[in-house]
Amino acid sequence: MNQIKIAVVSASFPPVTYGGVGTAHHALAQLLQKHNFSVKMFSYKDIQGNEREKDQVCRFKLPRFISTFLNILIKIFWRFFDKTAPCIHLKEALASIAGGLATKIRIRQFKPDILIVPDRGAVGLWIGKPKNCRVIAVMHHNPDRFRSPLLFGFTPSSIDIDMAIKLERLALKNFDEIVCPSRYMAECFKSTFGVREVSIIPNVISIADVNVSQKKASKAPIKNSPPTIYIPSAAVSNKGERYLFEVVRRISKKIPETLF
């Protein structure tokens, strides 16, 4: 019996990642490898690797001068559509075209039985559907989440979000299965793209890669301790400082006695 070949795609993979998607897909690839699948990772915006990993990870990134030139073109192009808010999500999709097409060629050479792609940047649209391959899309992102009034002190461009969603909607035709890492993301997906069967599978965490700082435990009883709110990608303003106000507001509305 031939070993099943699985290709896992992300914008980046450790040791350097540009967000939680790369970390999650890397942990997923490691898990699949432990279960004796033939797994290869493909990044489309990352070359921060080393020689030892070349059989496991295939990396691609545009030269910096080309990326800078494309960013300038997108900025000029965007002025004709919206002068009040920046282009964020559509820019991500347009910036993924070259990497997606390069990854498409490399994936064809690998000839996987299963392809796992993220939704961010509509990269599944540029990669397409390889021959004799089942494509599974993991919906981590969804630009619809960032519409006002969720963000405090910032009104995103609805044109930007709508255009990005149109590209992601086109990418759906290449997917055989949709996976969401949480019930919340599944609800977002159905709200944006309509009714379609969705599997909910939490992101895999690799314990070996977790670096927890050892801090002195609090002597205060747990029941009297202040609540802790964890914000993924808090360094990104749209997920951190601008989003925190809305997160706290919702929690205090549900269980006000816990916070105040």
C-alpha positions as CSV (number, residue, x, y, z in Angstrom):
1,M,0.0,0.0,0.0
2,N,1.4,3.4,-1.0
3,Q,1.9,6.0,1.7
4,I,-0.6,8.9,1.6
5,K,1.1,12.1,0.7
6,I,-0.1,15.3,2.3
7,A,0.9,18.9,1.4
8,V,0.4,21.6,4.1
9,V,0.4,25.2,3.0
10,S,0.9,28.4,5.0
11,A,2.3,31.9,4.4
12,S,5.2,31.0,6.8
13,F,6.5,28.2,9.1
14,P,8.8,28.2,12.1
15,P,11.4,29.1,13.0
16,V,10.0,32.4,11.8
17,T,6.2,32.8,11.4
18,Y,4.0,35.8,10.6
19,G,1.1,34.7,12.8
20,G,-0.8,31.8,14.4
21,V,-1.8,30.1,11.1
22,G,1.9,29.2,10.4
23,T,2.3,27.8,13.9
24,A,-1.0,25.8,13.7
25,H,-0.2,24.3,10.3
26,H,3.3,23.5,11.4
27,A,2.0,21.6,14.4
28,L,-0.6,19.9,12.2
29,A,2.2,18.7,9.8
30,Q,4.3,17.4,12.7
31,L,1.3,15.4,14.0
32,L,0.6,13.9,10.6
33,Q,4.3,13.0,10.3
34,K,4.1,11.2,13.6
35,H,1.2,9.1,12.2
36,N,3.5,8.0,9.4
37,F,2.0,10.1,6.6
38,S,4.4,11.5,4.0
39,V,4.1,15.3,4.7
40,K,5.7,18.3,3.0
41,M,5.1,21.9,4.0
42,F,4.9,24.7,1.5
43,S,5.3,28.4,2.4
44,Y,4.5,31.2,0.0
45,K,5.9,34.2,1.9
46,D,8.8,32.9,3.8
47,I,12.4,31.8,3.2
48,Q,13.6,31.8,6.8
49,G,14.6,28.1,6.8
50,N,17.8,26.1,6.9
51,E,19.4,23.2,5.0
52,R,18.3,20.5,7.4
53,E,14.6,21.1,6.7
54,K,14.7,21.2,2.9
55,D,13.2,17.7,2.5
56,Q,10.3,18.7,4.8
57,V,9.6,22.4,3.9
58,C,9.6,24.1,0.5
59,R,9.8,27.9,1.0
60,F,9.1,30.8,-1.4
61,K,9.2,34.6,-1.0
62,L,9.4,37.4,-3.6
63,P,12.5,39.5,-3.5
64,R,12.0,42.6,-1.3
65,F,12.3,45.1,-4.2
66,I,9.5,43.4,-6.1
67,S,7.3,43.3,-3.0
68,T,8.0,47.0,-2.4
69,F,7.1,47.8,-6.0
70,L,3.9,45.9,-5.8
71,N,2.9,47.6,-2.5
72,I,3.3,51.0,-4.2
73,L,1.2,49.9,-7.1
74,I,-1.5,48.6,-4.8
75,K,-1.5,51.8,-2.8
76,I,-1.9,53.9,-6.0
77,F,-4.6,51.6,-7.3
78,W,-6.5,51.7,-4.0
79,R,-6.9,55.5,-4.2
80,F,-9.5,55.0,-6.9
81,F,-11.7,52.9,-4.6
82,D,-11.4,54.3,-1.1
83,K,-9.6,57.3,0.2
84,T,-10.8,57.0,3.8
85,A,-9.4,53.7,4.9
86,P,-6.4,51.6,4.0
87,C,-6.4,48.5,1.8
88,I,-5.7,45.5,4.2
89,H,-7.5,42.3,3.2
90,L,-7.4,42.8,-0.6
91,K,-3.8,43.7,-0.4
92,E,-3.1,40.4,1.4
93,A,-4.8,38.5,-1.4
94,L,-3.0,40.4,-4.2
95,A,0.3,40.0,-2.4
96,S,-0.3,36.2,-2.3
97,I,-0.7,35.7,-6.1
98,A,3.0,35.2,-6.9
99,G,3.7,32.9,-3.9
100,G,0.5,31.0,-4.6
101,L,1.4,30.4,-8.3
102,A,4.9,29.4,-7.4
103,T,3.6,27.0,-4.7
104,K,1.1,25.6,-7.2
105,I,4.0,24.4,-9.4
106,R,5.9,22.9,-6.5
107,I,2.9,21.1,-5.2
108,R,2.3,19.6,-8.6
109,Q,5.8,18.2,-8.5
110,F,5.1,16.7,-5.0
111,K,1.8,15.1,-6.3
112,P,-0.1,15.0,-3.0
113,D,-3.2,13.0,-2.2
114,I,-4.4,15.6,0.2
115,L,-3.7,19.4,0.2
116,I,-4.4,21.5,3.3
117,V,-4.6,25.3,2.7
118,P,-5.5,28.3,4.8
119,D,-8.1,30.8,3.7
120,R,-6.1,34.0,4.3
121,G,-5.1,35.9,1.1
122,A,-7.3,33.6,-1.0
123,V,-4.2,31.5,-1.6
124,G,-6.4,28.5,-2.4
125,L,-7.6,30.4,-5.5
126,W,-4.0,30.9,-6.8
127,I,-2.9,27.3,-6.0
128,G,-6.0,25.7,-7.5
129,K,-7.0,22.1,-7.2
130,P,-4.2,19.6,-8.0
131,K,-5.1,16.5,-10.1
132,N,-6.3,13.5,-8.1
133,C,-6.1,15.5,-4.8
134,R,-8.5,16.2,-2.1
135,V,-8.3,19.9,-1.0
136,I,-9.1,20.8,2.7
137,A,-9.4,24.5,3.5
138,V,-8.9,25.6,7.1
139,M,-10.8,28.9,7.7
140,H,-8.7,30.8,10.2
141,H,-9.3,34.4,9.0
142,N,-12.5,35.7,7.4
143,P,-12.3,39.5,6.7
144,D,-16.0,39.9,7.7
145,R,-15.0,39.7,11.4
146,F,-13.3,43.1,11.1
147,R,-16.3,45.2,10.0
148,S,-17.2,48.2,12.2
149,P,-18.3,48.5,15.0
150,L,-16.2,45.7,16.3
151,L,-13.0,47.8,16.2
152,F,-12.6,50.6,18.6
153,G,-11.5,53.9,17.1
154,F,-11.1,52.5,13.5
155,T,-13.6,52.1,10.7
156,P,-12.3,49.6,8.1
157,S,-13.0,49.8,4.4
158,S,-16.2,47.8,3.5
159,I,-14.9,47.9,-0.1
160,D,-11.7,46.2,0.9
161,I,-13.5,43.5,2.9
162,D,-16.1,42.9,0.1
163,M,-13.4,42.6,-2.6
164,A,-11.4,40.2,-0.5
165,I,-14.5,38.1,0.3
166,K,-15.3,37.9,-3.5
167,L,-11.8,36.4,-4.1
168,E,-12.2,33.9,-1.2
169,R,-15.7,33.0,-2.5
170,L,-14.0,32.1,-5.9
171,A,-11.5,30.0,-4.0
172,L,-14.3,27.9,-2.5
173,K,-14.8,26.0,-5.8
174,N,-11.4,24.4,-5.3
175,F,-12.2,23.0,-1.8
176,D,-13.6,19.6,-1.1
177,E,-13.9,20.1,2.6
178,I,-14.1,23.1,5.0
179,V,-12.6,23.0,8.5
180,C,-12.9,25.7,11.1
181,P,-10.8,25.8,14.3
182,S,-13.7,26.9,16.5
183,R,-17.4,27.2,16.6
184,Y,-17.1,31.0,16.4
185,M,-15.2,30.7,13.1
186,A,-17.7,28.2,11.8
187,E,-20.5,30.6,12.5
188,C,-18.6,33.4,10.8
189,F,-18.0,31.2,7.7
190,K,-21.7,30.3,7.4
191,S,-22.8,33.9,7.9
192,T,-20.4,35.1,5.1
193,F,-20.5,32.3,2.6
194,G,-23.8,30.6,3.2
195,V,-24.8,27.1,4.3
196,R,-22.2,24.5,3.6
197,E,-21.0,21.5,5.6
198,V,-18.3,22.6,8.0
199,S,-16.1,20.5,10.3
200,I,-14.9,22.0,13.6
201,I,-11.4,20.9,14.5
202,P,-9.4,22.9,17.1
203,N,-5.9,24.0,16.1
204,V,-3.3,21.4,17.1
205,I,-0.7,22.6,19.6
206,S,2.8,21.1,19.7
207,I,3.8,21.0,23.3
208,A,7.5,20.7,22.3
209,D,7.3,24.1,20.8
210,V,5.6,25.8,23.7
211,N,7.9,28.1,25.7
212,V,6.3,29.0,29.0
213,S,8.1,31.5,31.2
214,Q,8.2,30.4,34.9
215,K,6.6,33.1,37.0
216,K,6.0,33.1,40.7
217,A,2.5,31.9,41.4
218,S,0.0,34.3,43.0
219,K,-0.8,33.7,46.6
220,A,-4.2,35.1,46.2
221,P,-7.1,32.6,46.1
222,I,-8.3,31.9,42.5
223,K,-11.8,33.1,43.3
224,N,-10.5,36.6,44.2
225,S,-8.0,36.8,41.3
226,P,-8.8,39.3,38.5
227,P,-9.9,37.8,35.2
228,T,-7.4,37.1,32.5
229,I,-8.2,37.8,28.9
230,Y,-6.0,36.3,26.2
231,I,-6.0,38.1,22.8
232,P,-4.3,36.1,20.0
233,S,-2.1,38.2,17.8
234,A,-2.4,41.1,20.2
235,A,0.5,42.9,18.6
236,V,-1.7,43.4,15.5
237,S,-3.8,46.5,16.3
238,N,-7.0,45.2,14.6
239,K,-6.8,42.1,16.9
240,G,-5.3,43.7,19.9
241,E,-5.7,47.2,21.1
242,R,-8.7,48.1,18.8
243,Y,-10.4,44.8,19.5
244,L,-9.9,44.6,23.3
245,F,-12.6,47.2,24.1
246,E,-15.2,45.1,22.3
247,V,-14.0,41.9,23.9
248,V,-14.3,43.3,27.4
249,R,-17.6,44.9,26.6
250,R,-19.1,41.6,25.5
251,I,-17.7,39.7,28.5
252,S,-19.0,42.3,31.0
253,K,-22.4,42.2,29.4
254,K,-22.6,38.4,29.7
255,I,-21.1,38.1,33.2
256,P,-20.8,41.6,34.7
257,E,-20.2,40.4,38.2
258,T,-17.0,38.6,37.1
259,L,-15.3,41.8,36.0
260,F,-16.8,44.5,38.2
